[in-house]
Amino acid sequence: MPEAARIHPNRMKLYEKLADEITEAVRRGVFAAGERVASVRQASQQHGVSIKTVLHAYALLESRGIVESRPQSGYFVRDAAARALAPAPAAARAGRKSAPPPVPATVDVSRLVLSTLRSIRAHDAVPFGSPYPDPSLFPWRRINQYANAIARRHASWNLIDDLPPGNPELIRQIARRYAENGLPVDPGEIVITLGATEAINLSLQAVAKPGDTVAVESPTYYAMLHAIERLGMRAIEVATHPVDGIDIDALAKAIARQKIAACMVMPNFQNPLGFCMSDERKRQLVELLAAHEIPAIENDVYQELYFGDTRPSTLKTFDTQGLVLHCASFSKSLTASYRIGWALPGRYRAQVEKLKFLNTLTTPSVPQIAVADYLRQDGYDRHLRHLRRVYRQQASIMSALVLRFFPVGTRVSTPRGGYVLWVELPVAIDSMRLYQAALERGITVGPGMMFSTRNDFRHFIRLNYSYPWTAQAEAALKTLGELATAMA
Amino acid sequence: MPEAARIHPNRMKLYEKLADEITEAVRRGVFAAGERVASVRQASQQHGVSIKTVLHAYALLESRGIVESRPQSGYFVRDAAARALAPAPAAARAGRKSAPPPVPATVDVSRLVLSTLRSIRAHDAVPFGSPYPDPSLFPWRRINQYANAIARRHASWNLIDDLPPGNPELIRQIARRYAENGLPVDPGEIVITLGATEAINLSLQAVAKPGDTVAVESPTYYAMLHAIERLGMRAIEVATHPVDGIDIDALAKAIARQKIAACMVMPNFQNPLGFCMSDERKRQLVELLAAHEIPAIENDVYQELYFGDTRPSTLKTFDTQGLVLHCASFSKSLTASYRIGWALPGRYRAQVEKLKFLNTLTTPSVPQIAVADYLRQDGYDRHLRHLRRVYRQQASIMSALVLRFFPVGTRVSTPRGGYVLWVELPVAIDSMRLYQAALERGITVGPGMMFSTRNDFRHFIRLNYSYPWTAQAEAALKTLGELATAMA
């Protein structure tokens, strides 16, 4: 691959790639603090790149504070870098369980979210504030080739063939994938939707009505709040632990106190906290809700983006009552612009299918079949392995550098999957002010208030680490840190 | 064009095309009753087709009862055919104004509609019951070529570029088209949606809330009823005249009697009645609603399918208060499977745009840009002229043959545009029984009950005439007529 200037992550400059690999090696303890890394010549041979590329990479690593050069001796891992890149001490990680007041609230966060998204679109900077994964990591050309081939095979297309529940082959492929991951599902339960957004909307509409109260995590992913807002329901935020997930005792208390029509959660790689609930806690949650006949809407859009060895279980895994409405999509792992999602609505299947028909009539078939063809014929697993590796690596780089650049007292989440980092700033910092100041410098962040109905999390920001870790990204993060420090 | 066996209307067999042209000429009085049509040799020269094709065409016309051959003399227009094809007498056309009771009702028609659509999909017969136009008349390949070219120009696609209100170039093209048709609109008002279905849903949700009462035509297009059903509202059906449209006095009375939150109408080529409201009546309707501050949701999906010389006006044309929410799509005129619709929501624009974001996040960009490219570069007007000619011709053929095949007392609508015929059978006939009996013979019809909240219109059916008028279609219509006759 020529070393031409490149922008996208899967086309990073070679020296950036090399620098990232060495960073990752330091993080993993391959090179310990004070240890010498490979010489320029060795690295050139090991990685099959030019001397110039290695020199570039080492210069970048120096600027990142990961290695230092000692004259006549070579490059050595800095003590501070090894500490920063190693799993952070408890104080700088995790943080406390949230403590929202036990009062349902009406929801109106979409204005803030939409204006944030617009500002991201309007700016050309590194989009730390984006909720979407870097699309350049997705196999856009392959999927489009399938779509084009399908379209060409037909002289015309009858809308009537697109009626819910969706294309049978895609449904089969989705069911196969769950089965391969040890989570058998009934293909007959699947309803194809326009992204997980529609799946979540329809699921909520199937189980609750305007004015009802819905329990959510705190902080909660605003897509959940949007669904509640859209239907004129009320949200009650439930204390949520940054590692363990929703507090089941707190939820039990909320249920005892008032009628809860549904519970919306994201047990795997929650956005923004990044936790993955344990099997035991998932089971407890399902059992608590089942005991009160409360449907659970499970947003599992990051299901393929795990950093561990296997795909985690879902609430669905532990559901014996058909009370879990499981929602997912390909938007975070394969193609966002095709808008293919699905619901596994349990006992509410008929209602969800009918609502799908009423809401948008059909999900276009060609994109459905293109995804099915890709799943059947192409290297989805290989693609996902690459995606997970990149995200995992970029998560650790960003975590380390946030702790380095941001003011004392800043804490970061430890994402177990996905592509967002939750950053707790010193309480004095108003993240809306930080958002504005950053925007003026062409940098976006996700203000914490988007994740609450009650303007909570004012000193939190969400950062997206799916984009390539370039010098520009690093400079932007440094600027952010300086802005935050000035506000602290 | 070779005379190979062809199925689709724009690929009708040549002899079928010729037969249709002669039928149309008879309908228009070019050939009067008893008059001799062109000789086989003349017709062969005039139409540039083989002798064999003309013989085929004349045989088909004979079987249709339009011409008769007289030995040694040639082919003559049958008296009965000329009568049947000429504009029907008032008794067999038009029909009376509907007279629904003035009571709002909850809505639950989607089950019947969905099961009808499924039965159409499951059968291979001529789909008289389909609500969708024959897709083979659409420029599927051209649109797909544009889509493929757009996809290839990009290495990836960022979802963030697809945020509402939609692709700016498509919005510009839509506004240009309205302007060319003498209906200037503000591009800044347009919100792109997933088909008119979503536009109607969002418009209704923007102006009314669950439990509210919405005024609709009687019969009304069930897409309107679906929107009402989806949001848990109630419908009040208003008397509607088969030629003049919704009865404005009856609507005024309904408004005087109860709180009406919105009025949903289809002033142009209403489905199923096919009328086109006059400018004067449109103005009166807009003024009545404005006087009571009642928003009007205008479904104008058939706007391009007029049989007259020009595109008719819309309610929007007469709206000075921003109270008209105008909804339309490309699904009936260009491509159904791309699911591109839009709303012009007047003073409710901000709400509709927000609801779009909450409902489905985005409308995929590539289909939007493909349609915009087609509109800008390709022969949309030529395509539409062809479509209108085919529909107009097939409307008159089907009307004539329904009157010929169906029992005495059957009346048909006189569609002024669109592609559906509304057929009133003798009152003794239950169209659900006819629907079932036809289904057993692989023929579908649209049962009248789909167009009412109260199981009205039991002796009505809707027939789709967009599909090619083949011998098979004709035989199917004849069978339908026989089934109806047996039930009368």
Contacts between the chains, C-beta under 8 A, distances in Angstrom:
chain1	res1	chain2	res2	distance
A	8	B	155	7.0
A	8	B	156	7.1
A	110	B	354	5.9
A	110	B	357	6.3
A	110	B	358	5.8
A	111	B	354	7.4
A	114	B	163	7.4
A	114	B	354	7.1
A	114	B	357	5.7
A	117	B	160	6.2
A	117	B	163	5.8
A	118	B	163	6.7
A	120	B	160	5.8
A	121	B	160	5.0
A	121	B	161	6.4
A	121	B	163	6.4
A	127	B	160	7.6
A	130	B	160	6.3
A	132	B	158	6.9
A	132	B	159	4.9
A	132	B	160	6.0
A	135	B	156	4.2
A	135	B	157	5.6
A	135	B	158	5.0
A	135	B	159	7.0
A	136	B	155	6.4
A	136	B	156	4.2
A	138	B	156	6.3
A	140	B	151	7.5
A	140	B	154	7.1
A	140	B	155	6.7
A	140	B	156	4.7
A	140	B	157	6.2
A	141	B	152	7.7
A	141	B	155	7.7
A	144	B	148	7.1
A	144	B	151	4.0
A	144	B	152	7.1
A	147	B	147	7.9
A	147	B	148	7.9
A	147	B	151	7.5
A	148	B	144	7.1
A	148	B	147	7.8
A	148	B	148	4.5
A	148	B	151	7.4
A	151	B	140	7.5
A	151	B	144	4.1
A	151	B	147	7.5
A	151	B	148	7.4
A	152	B	141	7.8
A	152	B	144	7.0
A	154	B	140	7.1
A	155	B	8	7.1
A	155	B	136	6.5
A	155	B	140	6.7
A	155	B	141	7.7
A	156	B	8	7.0
A	156	B	135	4.1
A	156	B	136	4.2
A	156	B	138	6.3
A	156	B	140	4.7
A	157	B	135	5.6
A	157	B	140	6.2
A	157	B	336	7.6
A	157	B	337	4.4
A	158	B	132	7.0
A	158	B	135	5.0
A	159	B	132	4.9
A	159	B	135	7.0
A	159	B	331	7.3
A	159	B	336	4.2
A	159	B	337	5.9
A	160	B	117	6.2
A	160	B	120	5.8
A	160	B	121	5.0
A	160	B	127	7.6
A	160	B	130	6.3
A	160	B	132	6.0
A	161	B	121	6.4
A	162	B	337	6.6
A	163	B	114	7.4
A	163	B	117	5.8
A	163	B	118	6.7
A	163	B	121	6.4
A	164	B	114	8.0
A	194	B	194	6.7
A	194	B	360	4.8
A	194	B	361	7.9
A	195	B	360	6.9
A	195	B	361	6.0
A	197	B	359	7.6
A	197	B	360	6.0
A	197	B	361	4.6
A	198	B	359	7.2
A	198	B	360	5.4
A	201	B	358	7.5
A	201	B	359	6.4
A	209	B	210	7.3
A	209	B	232	7.2
A	210	B	209	7.3
A	210	B	210	5.3
A	210	B	232	7.8
A	226	B	357	7.8
A	226	B	358	4.8
A	227	B	358	7.5
A	229	B	358	6.5
A	230	B	355	6.8
A	230	B	358	4.1
A	230	B	359	6.7
A	232	B	209	7.2
A	232	B	210	7.8
A	331	B	159	7.3
A	336	B	157	7.6
A	336	B	159	4.2
A	337	B	157	4.4
A	337	B	159	5.9
A	337	B	162	6.7
A	337	B	364	5.5
A	337	B	365	6.6
A	337	B	366	6.8
A	338	B	364	6.9
A	339	B	360	7.4
A	339	B	361	7.7
A	339	B	362	7.2
A	339	B	364	5.6
A	354	B	110	5.8
A	354	B	111	7.4
A	354	B	114	7.1
A	355	B	230	6.8
A	357	B	110	6.3
A	357	B	114	5.7
A	357	B	226	7.8
A	358	B	110	5.8
A	358	B	201	7.5
A	358	B	226	4.8
A	358	B	227	7.5
A	358	B	229	6.5
A	358	B	230	4.1
A	359	B	197	7.6
A	359	B	198	7.2
A	359	B	201	6.4
A	359	B	230	6.6
A	359	B	359	7.0
A	360	B	194	4.7
A	360	B	195	6.9
A	360	B	197	6.0
A	360	B	198	5.4
A	360	B	339	7.4
A	360	B	359	8.0
A	360	B	360	6.4
A	361	B	194	7.9
A	361	B	195	6.0
A	361	B	197	4.5
A	361	B	339	7.7
A	362	B	339	7.1
A	364	B	337	5.5
A	364	B	338	6.9
A	364	B	339	5.7
A	364	B	367	7.7
A	365	B	337	6.6
A	366	B	337	6.8
A	367	B	364	7.7
